[in-house]
Amino acid sequence: MDKNVYTIEEVDQLKAWAEQTEFPEEMQLDKAIYIPDVKETVRRLVMQAYVCYENPRLQGCLRLLERIKARIEEEKRS
């Protein structure tokens, strides 16, 4: 998760994952991050990722997407 930049292909993969994933209505990602509308948040983060993916200073949206993805996949395994 400590990437400097993402490729367009990696952003496309995150978008494809988001399009086929069933999201919970809300999520407490950690102590500081509560997401009241996960589906809408992911949709907006993907849109932002297409704008920011090449800029290492604007990777927050991609890191957050990766964390949401990891959390959802972890919950599926449980």
N, C-alpha and C positions, 0 to 999 in steps of 0.2 A: 504494500500500500504506500510505500515511500517513493512513488514515481515522480520524476521531474515533469514529464509531459506524457500525454496519451496520444495514441494514433487515432485517426478517424475510424479505423477498423475496430478498435477497442470501444470507442463511443458507440458505434453501430451495434456491437455485441451487447453492451449495456442496454441500449434501446430495445433490442430484440428480446432480451431477458425481461424487461419491464412490460413489454406488450403481451407476454405469455404468462405473467405471474399474477396470481390472485393475492391481493394485498389486504392486510387487516385494515379496519377502518381507522384505527389510531395505533400509535406505537410510542413507548417510552424507550428510546434508543440507549440512553444512559442517564445518569443522574441529572444532567444538565439539558438534555435534548428530548423534548416531547413533541411528537408530530401528530396533530389532531386529524389530519386528512392525508394519509400516506399516499394514496393513489395520485392525488393532485400534486402533492409535493414531489413525488418521483417524476411525474410528467413535466413539471417546471424545471427540475434539476437536469433532466435530459435535454430540454431545450437550451438551457444555459450551458451545458457541457459542449454542445456543438459550437458555441461562440468562443468558449474559453479553453478548449482542449490543448491548444498549442502553446499557451502561455503558462509557464511554470508558477507564476505568482497568482494565478486564478484557478487553482486546482481544487478549491474547497468543494465545489459542487460535485466533482468526480469522486473525491474522497468520501463525501457523505453518501453518494450513491453506492459506493463499494461497501460502506458500513451497513447500510440498509439491506443490501443484497446478502451480505454475510449473516446478518441477524435473521432474515427470513429463511435462508437455507439452513441455518442452525436449528431454528424452530421446527422445520419440516423433518429433520432427522430425529428430533426428540419425541 
